[in-house]
Amino acid sequence: MNTRRDFIKSGLAGLLGAGVLPLGCSTPPVQGLNYLFITMDTTRRDHLGCYGYSKPTSPVIDQFAKEALLFEEAYSTSHITIPAHLSLFTGLHPYNTGVLFNGARSLLDARIPTIGSYFQEKGYDTRAITSARFLNTHLFGCSFNTVLHPTSLLSHSAEHTVNAFENMLKVKNYASGDKPFLTWLHFWDPHSPY
């Protein structure tokens, strides 16, 4: 691979839907391929250009969508952040995970397999880099080898989250053939300034 963009694009095959595939099927991840799982809080389909919105609210997402798999019909199991994300990571409805709300009672039972634990078993380095303080190790600790999240602020900016991801790439030197990774990046920015 010649550039960082080529390297990252090679891992984007697992963006969103493909990351959930292993929990619903017996198909293992493609060995050696890096997976990047990106979520954004409070993002509305009807306000993204790739889904027909006329204002230029999402130029980077729109460009990426031209080169990637774009889901035309995808539905969340919940309008609440933690239950929705746990459904993404487990393939289970919130009633099956037992997590229906955000907050202190939103811990996932450690016996429930997740996308992170699945990839760990396959030899992947699993990391979560979130921009929201409450999406932390207490929720997903057993699912990811490393979890980075704000400790003093409610949230970090997208720039801070992306910088943390780029630093991870530099430190681990994944492009040189180190252990492959599954990384979850979560962005809180769409909440602001509302």
C-alpha positions in Angstrom: 0.0 0.0 0.0 1.4 3.3 -1.0 -0.4 5.9 1.2 -2.1 6.2 4.5 -5.4 6.7 2.6 -4.8 3.3 0.7 -4.1 1.7 4.0 -7.2 3.1 5.7 -9.4 2.4 2.7 -8.3 -1.3 2.8 -9.8 -1.5 6.3 -12.9 0.3 5.4 -14.4 -2.8 3.9 -15.7 -3.5 7.4 -17.4 -0.2 7.8 -20.7 -0.5 9.6 -22.5 -3.5 8.3 -19.6 -5.9 7.7 -18.5 -5.5 11.3 -21.8 -7.0 12.5 -21.6 -9.9 9.9 -19.4 -12.3 12.0 -21.9 -12.4 14.9 -24.8 -13.3 12.6 -22.9 -15.7 10.4 -20.3 -18.4 10.6 -18.1 -16.5 8.2 -14.8 -15.4 9.9 -13.2 -11.9 9.2 -10.9 -11.8 6.3 -7.5 -12.6 7.9 -5.2 -9.7 8.0 -7.8 -7.1 6.9 -8.2 -4.2 9.2 -11.8 -3.2 10.2 -12.9 0.3 11.0 -16.3 0.6 12.6 -17.6 4.3 12.7 -20.6 5.5 14.5 -22.0 9.0 14.9 -24.4 10.0 17.6 -27.7 11.8 16.7 -27.1 11.7 12.9 -30.1 11.8 10.7 -30.2 10.1 7.4 -32.5 12.8 6.0 -29.7 15.4 6.6 -26.9 13.6 4.7 -26.2 14.4 1.1 -25.5 10.7 0.2 -29.2 10.1 1.0 -30.5 13.0 -1.0 -30.3 16.0 1.3 -29.7 19.1 -0.8 -27.6 21.2 1.6 -23.9 20.4 1.8 -23.9 19.1 5.4 -21.8 16.0 4.9 -19.3 16.4 2.0 -16.7 13.9 3.4 -19.4 11.3 4.1 -20.9 11.8 0.7 -17.6 11.3 -1.1 -16.9 8.2 1.0 -20.3 6.8 0.2 -19.6 7.0 -3.5 -16.8 4.5 -3.0 -18.3 2.4 -0.2 -21.2 0.2 0.5 -24.2 2.4 1.3 -27.1 0.9 3.1 -30.4 2.2 1.8 -32.5 0.8 4.6 -30.9 0.5 8.0 -32.8 0.9 11.3 -31.7 1.3 14.8 -33.0 -0.8 17.6 -33.2 2.2 19.9 -33.1 5.9 19.9 -30.9 5.7 23.0 -27.1 5.7 22.5 -25.9 2.8 24.7 -28.7 0.3 23.9 -28.4 1.1 20.2 -24.6 0.6 20.2 -24.8 -2.6 22.2 -27.2 -4.0 19.6 -24.7 -3.1 16.9 -21.9 -4.9 18.8 -23.9 -8.0 19.8 -26.5 -8.4 17.0 -29.2 -8.5 19.8 -32.2 -6.4 20.5 -31.9 -4.2 23.7 -34.5 -6.5 25.4 -32.1 -9.4 24.9 -29.0 -7.5 26.2 -30.9 -6.3 29.2 -29.7 -2.7 28.5 -32.6 -0.4 27.8 -31.2 3.0 29.0 -28.1 5.0 29.3 -26.6 5.4 32.7 -25.3 3.4 35.6 -27.5 0.3 34.9 -26.3 0.1 31.3 -23.6 -2.5 31.8 -23.6 -5.4 29.3 -23.5 -8.9 30.8 -19.9 -10.1 30.2 -21.2 -13.5 29.1 -22.8 -11.9 26.0 -20.4 -12.1 23.0 -19.6 -8.9 21.2 -18.0 -8.0 17.9 -14.9 -7.0 20.0 -14.6 -10.3 21.8 -15.2 -12.2 18.5 -12.3 -10.4 16.8 -10.1 -10.8 19.9 -10.6 -14.6 19.5 -9.5 -14.3 15.9 -6.2 -12.6 16.9 -7.1 -9.0 16.3 -6.1 -6.0 18.4 -9.4 -4.4 19.3 -9.7 -0.7 20.2 -12.5 1.7 20.9 -11.9 5.5 20.6 -15.0 7.4 21.6 -15.6 11.1 21.9 -18.3 10.6 24.6 -17.3 10.1 28.2 -20.1 7.7 29.0 -19.1 5.3 26.2 -16.3 3.9 28.3 -14.5 0.8 29.6 -17.3 0.0 32.1 -19.6 -0.6 29.2 -17.3 -2.3 26.7 -14.2 -3.2 28.7 -14.3 -6.9 28.0 -15.0 -6.2 24.3 -11.9 -4.1 23.4 -8.3 -4.5 24.3 -8.0 -0.7 24.7 -10.7 1.9 25.2 -9.9 5.6 24.9 -12.5 8.1 26.0 -12.8 11.6 27.6 -12.2 11.5 31.3 -12.8 15.1 32.3 -15.1 16.5 29.6 -18.5 15.2 28.4 -17.1 14.8 25.0 -14.1 15.4 22.7 -14.3 16.9 19.2 -14.1 14.8 16.1 -10.6 16.2 15.5 -9.4 14.9 18.8 -10.9 11.4 18.1 -9.3 11.3 14.6 -6.0 12.4 16.0 -6.1 9.6 18.6 -6.8 7.1 15.8 -3.9 8.4 13.7 -1.6 8.3 16.7 -2.7 4.6 17.2 -1.7 3.9 13.6 1.7 5.5 14.1 2.5 3.8 17.4 1.4 0.3 16.3 2.6 0.7 12.8 -0.2 -1.4 11.5 0.7 -0.8 7.9 3.9 -2.8 8.3 2.1 -6.0 9.0 1.6 -6.0 12.8 -1.4 -7.7 14.3 -4.5 -6.6 12.3 -7.1 -4.4 14.1 -10.7 -3.8 14.7 -11.2 -0.2 15.7 -14.4 1.5 16.7 -14.5 5.3 16.3 -17.5 7.1 17.8 -18.2 10.7 17.2 -20.4 12.8 19.5 -20.2 16.1 17.4 -23.6 15.9 15.8 -25.1 16.7 19.2 -23.5 20.2 19.2 -24.6 22.9 19.3 -28.1 21.6 20.2 
